[in-house]
């Protein structure tokens, strides 16, 4: 019976995995092959803020097509709509950019015109728009809609308040309520008049109480007269000290004006000012470069059937087309040793090859040209170079690395070549698969891997979410 070898099974698994990844990429990205279905219409808007390609085209709330392209035409937004082949659009239809729900996505709504009797009698071919024709009437999105909705809501509230007032004061019950309120006001006024009459009759007693309070205050002041004198002397002493301090400050200011002392030289000497200004500009330039520096941290593990190879990656990107890669690698085959023993009897020589785990490092400089990037430097503690190709907005990457061209391991006399395919499942999670050291057949092996990658924004978000101890 024919049996597949382990390498063939792994290769078949890599091919099937790559095919599944490509299918997922084209399915999620909604890529199409061949001639696209339906026909196109053109609509020109003053503004289509928030409307992107592949947005929905709807009529009466039903999706009838998609936005194929958004561009500019004479400083206005030109939108190409692809309509399903089974949908006919009447002439005079109006195109409007709307929002699905309160915070939903933007889409294009087609509003058909009111068909008159003469238009209904016209030939069918002239009643409908043909492929490539332009929709004449368009309406751009406006932020005034929100204000109008708020004004409408306020108007409804005012109407409800006036209706409630009309219901309360326009009925017999409301009249009785007003009479009760007036009666309460009369009672309150009478109470105030009674209180004032009490004050007039008992005013002498209130005055006596106030005189007693003043006499008590005079006694307290008399008992603490000495303390008040000491306090006033302290205030006078503090005033003298303040005058001396002001005189000293004035003298120092005059010296600074004359250019004496360090501060005076700093103020009057233009060369020192220029040095400070240039230093400040240098610090500003340095901080600007640091702010432009993009950083990402990644972790991944590659399963090599049955060993596991771990990677920690730090990527520094000062510019979009130039970056540096620093990497630590835990390689289960990183350290090779050979032991020769002589067995007695019969005196034969036995050679034993062993591999041990070793920590390696990579320091690479990378330059990107469009979708192609070239890396050079140290790869896994030896000189090497690599080529990366990016596709589908950098979600898919194919890498080919070459390094360690002078290995002393047996059956490993050719350069170490490694081919890897990376695919981003999300902004943070990615998978990879490939074939390692494929130029040396005895040392070649396939692998699959899983990893995490965090950017500057991710690191700031997670650090901000960590609770601080109190």
C-alpha positions in Angstrom: 0.0 0.0 0.0 1.3 3.5 -0.9 2.0 5.7 2.2 2.9 9.3 2.3 6.0 10.3 4.2 5.9 12.7 7.1 7.4 15.5 5.0 4.8 15.0 2.3 2.0 15.1 4.8 3.4 18.3 6.3 3.8 19.8 2.9 0.3 18.8 1.9 -1.0 20.4 5.2 0.9 23.7 4.4 -0.6 23.8 0.9 -4.1 23.2 2.2 -3.7 25.8 4.9 -2.4 28.3 2.3 -5.4 27.6 0.1 -7.8 28.1 3.0 -6.0 31.4 3.9 -6.3 32.7 0.4 -9.9 31.7 0.2 -10.6 33.5 3.5 -8.8 36.6 2.2 -10.8 36.8 -1.0 -14.1 36.0 0.9 -13.6 38.7 3.6 -12.2 41.3 1.2 -15.1 40.6 -1.2 -12.8 40.4 -4.2 -14.3 39.4 -7.5 -12.9 37.9 -10.6 -14.0 38.3 -14.1 -16.5 40.8 -15.4 -18.6 42.4 -12.7 -22.4 41.9 -12.7 -24.9 44.7 -13.2 -24.4 48.2 -14.7 -23.0 51.5 -13.5 -24.5 54.9 -12.9 -22.7 58.1 -12.0 -23.8 60.6 -9.3 -21.9 63.9 -8.4 -22.3 65.3 -4.9 -21.0 68.5 -3.2 -19.8 66.3 -0.4 -19.8 62.6 0.5 -18.1 62.8 3.9 -18.0 59.3 5.5 -19.0 57.4 2.3 -16.5 54.8 1.2 -16.2 52.3 -1.7 -18.3 49.1 -1.3 -20.9 51.1 0.6 -24.5 49.9 0.0 -26.9 51.5 -2.5 -30.5 51.2 -1.4 -34.0 52.0 -2.7 -36.9 51.9 -0.3 -34.6 50.4 2.3 -33.6 47.4 0.1 -30.0 47.0 -1.1 -29.9 47.1 -4.9 -26.1 47.6 -5.4 -22.8 49.0 -4.1 -20.6 52.0 -4.4 -17.9 51.0 -6.8 -15.6 54.1 -6.7 -15.4 57.5 -5.0 -13.3 60.2 -6.7 -13.2 63.9 -7.6 -14.6 65.7 -10.6 -14.1 69.5 -10.8 -13.8 69.8 -7.0 -16.9 67.7 -6.4 -17.3 64.1 -5.3 -17.9 61.7 -8.2 -19.5 58.5 -7.1 -19.8 55.4 -9.4 -22.7 53.1 -8.4 -23.0 49.5 -9.6 -26.6 48.5 -9.7 -27.8 44.9 -9.8 -28.8 43.8 -13.3 -32.4 43.0 -12.3 -33.1 46.5 -11.0 -34.2 49.3 -13.3 -33.8 53.0 -12.2 -36.3 55.5 -13.6 -35.2 58.8 -15.1 -35.6 61.6 -12.6 -34.5 59.5 -9.7 -32.8 61.4 -6.9 -29.6 60.2 -5.1 -29.1 61.1 -1.5 -26.3 60.2 1.0 -27.9 58.9 4.3 -26.8 57.3 7.5 -28.1 53.8 8.5 -29.5 54.4 12.0 -28.1 57.0 14.5 -24.4 56.1 14.3 -24.5 53.6 11.4 -22.6 53.5 8.1 -23.2 55.9 5.2 -25.0 54.6 2.2 -26.6 56.0 -1.0 -30.4 56.1 -1.1 -32.1 56.3 -4.6 -35.5 58.0 -4.4 -37.7 57.3 -7.5 -39.7 60.2 -9.0 -43.4 60.6 -9.1 -44.5 59.0 -12.4 -47.1 61.1 -14.3 -49.5 59.7 -16.9 -47.4 61.0 -19.8 -44.2 59.5 -18.5 -46.1 56.2 -18.0 -47.1 56.2 -21.6 -43.5 56.8 -22.8 -41.5 53.9 -24.3 -39.9 51.7 -21.7 -36.4 52.2 -22.9 -36.5 56.0 -22.5 -38.1 55.7 -19.0 -35.1 54.0 -17.4 -31.4 55.0 -17.0 -28.9 53.0 -19.1 -25.5 51.9 -18.0 -23.0 54.8 -17.7 -25.6 57.5 -17.5 -25.7 60.2 -14.8 -28.2 60.8 -12.0 -29.0 64.5 -12.4 -30.5 65.3 -8.9 -28.3 64.6 -5.9 -28.5 65.6 -2.2 -25.3 65.7 0.0 -25.4 64.9 3.7 -25.8 67.9 6.0 -25.1 68.4 9.7 -28.1 70.7 9.9 -30.3 67.6 10.1 -29.2 67.0 13.7 -30.1 70.7 14.6 -33.5 70.4 12.9 -34.2 67.2 14.8 -33.3 68.9 18.1 -35.4 71.9 17.3 -38.3 69.6 16.4 -37.9 67.8 19.7 -37.8 71.1 21.6 -40.9 72.2 19.8 -42.7 69.0 20.8 -41.7 69.6 24.4 -43.0 73.2 24.3 -46.3 72.0 22.8 -46.7 69.5 25.6 -46.0 72.1 28.3 -48.5 74.6 26.8 -51.1 71.8 26.5 -50.5 70.9 30.2 -50.9 74.5 31.3 -54.1 74.9 29.2 -55.4 71.7 30.8 -54.6 72.9 34.3 -55.7 76.5 34.2 -58.5 76.2 31.6 -60.8 74.0 33.6 -62.9 74.4 36.8 -60.3 72.5 38.8 -57.6 74.9 37.6 -59.7 77.9 38.7 -60.2 76.4 42.2 -56.4 75.8 42.4 -55.7 79.4 41.6 -58.2 80.5 44.3 -56.5 78.3 46.9 -53.1 79.8 46.0 -54.4 83.3 46.4 -55.9 82.3 49.8 -52.5 81.0 50.9 -50.9 84.2 49.9 -53.4 86.2 52.0 -52.7 84.0 55.0 -48.9 84.5 54.6 -49.3 88.3 54.4 -51.4 88.3 57.6 -48.7 86.3 59.4 -46.0 88.8 58.3 -48.1 91.7 59.6 -48.6 89.9 62.9 -44.8 89.3 63.2 -44.1 93.0 62.6 -46.6 94.1 65.3 -44.9 91.8 67.8 -41.6 93.4 67.0 -43.0 96.8 67.6 -44.5 95.8 71.0 -41.4 93.9 72.2 -38.7 96.0 70.6 -37.3 97.3 73.9 -36.5 93.8 75.0 -34.6 93.1 71.7 -32.6 96.3 72.2 -31.7 95.3 75.7 -30.4 91.9 74.5 -28.3 93.7 71.8 -26.8 96.0 74.5 -25.8 93.0 76.6 -24.1 91.4 73.6 -22.0 94.6 72.9 -21.0 94.8 76.6 -19.8 91.1 76.5 -17.7 91.9 73.4 -16.1 95.0 75.1 -15.1 92.7 78.0 -13.5 90.2 75.7 -11.5 93.0 73.9 -10.4 94.4 77.3 -9.1 91.1 78.6 -7.1 90.5 75.4 -5.7 94.0 74.9 -2.1 93.0 75.7 -2.3 90.1 73.2 -3.6 92.5 70.5 -0.6 94.9 71.2 1.8 92.0 70.7 0.0 91.0 67.5 0.2 94.6 66.1 4.0 94.7 66.9 4.5 91.4 65.0 2.6 92.9 62.0 4.8 96.0 62.1 7.9 93.8 62.2 6.6 91.7 59.3 6.0 94.9 57.3 9.6 96.1 57.9 10.9 92.7 56.7 8.7 92.9 53.6 10.1 96.4 52.8 13.7 95.0 53.1 12.8 92.1 50.8 11.3 94.4 48.2 14.5 96.6 48.4 16.7 93.5 47.8 14.5 92.4 44.9 14.8 96.0 43.4 18.6 95.9 43.8 18.8 92.5 42.1 16.6 93.8 39.2 18.9 96.7 38.7 21.9 94.4 38.5 20.1 92.3 35.9 19.3 95.4 33.9 23.0 96.4 34.0 24.0 92.9 32.8 25.7 91.9 36.1 25.6 88.3 37.4 24.5 85.1 35.6 20.9 86.2 35.1 22.1 89.6 33.8 24.3 88.0 31.2 21.5 85.6 30.3 19.2 88.5 29.7 21.6 91.0 28.0 24.0 88.7 26.2 22.5 87.7 22.7 25.0 84.9 22.2 23.8 83.1 25.3 20.2 83.6 24.2 21.1 82.2 20.8 22.8 79.2 22.4 19.7 78.5 24.6 17.4 79.0 21.6 19.4 76.5 19.5 19.5 74.0 22.3 15.7 74.3 22.7 15.2 73.8 19.0 17.5 70.7 19.1 15.4 69.3 22.0 12.2 70.1 20.0 13.5 68.3 16.9 14.6 65.3 19.0 11.2 65.1 20.6 9.5 65.4 17.2 11.5 62.5 15.9 10.7 60.4 18.9 7.0 61.1 18.5 7.2 60.0 14.8 8.9 56.8 15.9 6.4 53.9 15.6 7.0 50.8 17.8 5.5 47.4 17.7 6.1 44.3 19.9 5.4 40.7 18.8 5.5 37.2 20.2 5.1 34.0 18.2 5.7 30.3 18.5 6.5 27.9 15.6 5.7 24.3 16.0 8.3 22.2 14.0 6.9 18.7 14.7 7.6 18.1 17.6 9.9 20.9 18.7 8.8 24.5 19.3 10.8 27.6 18.4 9.9 30.9 20.2 10.4 34.5 18.9 10.3 37.9 20.6 10.3 40.8 18.1 10.7 44.5 18.6 10.2 46.7 15.5 11.2 50.4 15.4 9.9 52.4 12.5 11.2 56.0 12.3 9.7 56.4 8.8 7.0 54.5 6.8 9.6 53.1 4.3 12.4 52.4 6.8 12.5 50.3 10.0 14.7 48.3 12.3 14.0 44.7 13.6 15.4 43.5 16.9 14.6 39.8 17.7 15.4 37.2 20.3 15.0 33.6 19.3 14.8 30.4 21.4 16.1 27.7 19.0 15.8 24.1 20.1 18.5 23.2 17.4 20.6 26.3 18.2 23.7 24.5 19.7 25.3 21.6 17.9 27.9 19.3 19.5 29.6 16.1 18.2 31.0 13.3 20.4 33.2 10.5 19.2 33.6 7.4 21.3 35.4 4.1 20.8 33.4 1.0 21.8 35.5 -2.0 23.2 35.1 -4.6 22.1 35.1 -4.7 19.1 36.9 -1.3 18.9 34.5 0.5 16.6 34.1 4.3 16.6 30.7 5.8 17.4 29.9 9.4 16.4 27.0 11.1 18.4 25.4 14.4 17.2 23.4 16.3 19.7 21.5 19.6 19.6 20.6 21.8 22.5 18.4 24.9 23.0 20.2 28.2 22.5 19.1 31.8 22.7 19.9 33.7 19.4 19.4 37.3 18.3 18.7 39.2 15.2 19.5 42.8 14.4 18.3 43.9 10.9 17.8 47.1 8.9 14.9 47.1 6.5 14.0 49.3 3.6 10.6 49.2 1.9 9.9 49.9 -1.8 6.1 49.7 -2.3 4.9 46.2 -1.5 8.5 44.9 -1.4 10.9 45.2 1.6 14.6 44.2 1.8 16.2 43.3 5.2 19.9 43.0 6.0 22.0 42.4 9.1 22.3 39.6 11.7 19.7 36.9 11.4 19.7 34.4 14.3 23.2 35.4 15.3 24.7 35.1 11.8 25.0 37.4 8.8 22.1 37.2 6.3 19.5 39.0 4.1 15.8 38.6 3.6 13.0 39.7 1.2 9.4 40.5 2.3 6.4 40.9 0.0 3.2 42.4 1.3 -0.3 42.1 -0.1 -3.9 42.9 0.8 -3.1 46.0 2.8 -0.2 44.3 4.6 -2.5 41.6 6.0 -0.6 38.9 4.0 3.2 38.7 4.0 5.6 36.3 2.3 9.2 36.2 3.6 12.3 34.5 2.3 15.4 34.6 4.5 19.0 33.4 3.9 21.6 33.2 6.7 24.3 31.0 8.3 26.1 30.1 5.1 29.2 28.6 6.9 27.6 26.0 9.2 29.8 23.2 10.5 27.0 20.8 11.2 27.0 17.5 9.2 24.6 17.4 6.2 24.1 21.2 6.6 26.8 22.6 4.3 24.4 24.9 2.3 23.0 28.3 3.4 20.1 28.2 5.8 17.0 29.3 3.7 13.6 29.8 5.3 10.2 30.6 3.5 7.3 31.8 5.6 3.8 33.0 4.9 2.1 35.3 7.5 -1.6 36.1 7.6 -3.2 38.6 10.1 -6.4 37.2 11.5 -7.1 40.5 13.4 -5.2 43.6 14.4 -3.4 41.7 17.1 -3.5 38.0 16.2 -1.7 36.4 13.2 -0.8 32.9 12.0 2.1 31.7 9.9 3.4 28.6 8.1 6.4 27.6 6.0 9.4 25.4 5.3 12.7 25.9 7.1 16.3 25.1 5.9 14.9 23.6 2.7 18.3 23.6 0.8 19.6 21.0 3.3 17.3 18.0 2.8 18.2 16.1 6.0 17.7 19.2 8.2 14.6 20.6 6.4 11.3 20.7 8.2 7.9 22.4 7.9 6.3 24.4 10.6 3.1 26.2 11.6 2.9 29.1 14.1 0.7 31.5 16.0 1.6 34.9 17.3 0.5 38.3 18.8 1.6 41.8 17.7 0.9 45.0 19.6 1.4 48.6 18.2 1.9 51.9 20.1 -1.8 52.5 20.3 -2.5 48.9 21.6 0.3 49.3 24.3 -1.1 52.7 25.4 -4.6 51.3 25.6 -3.7 48.2 27.6 -1.4 50.2 30.0 -4.2 52.7 30.5 -6.7 49.9 31.3 -4.5 48.5 34.1 -5.9 49.5 37.5 -3.4 51.4 39.7 -3.1 50.4 43.4 -4.2 52.9 46.0 
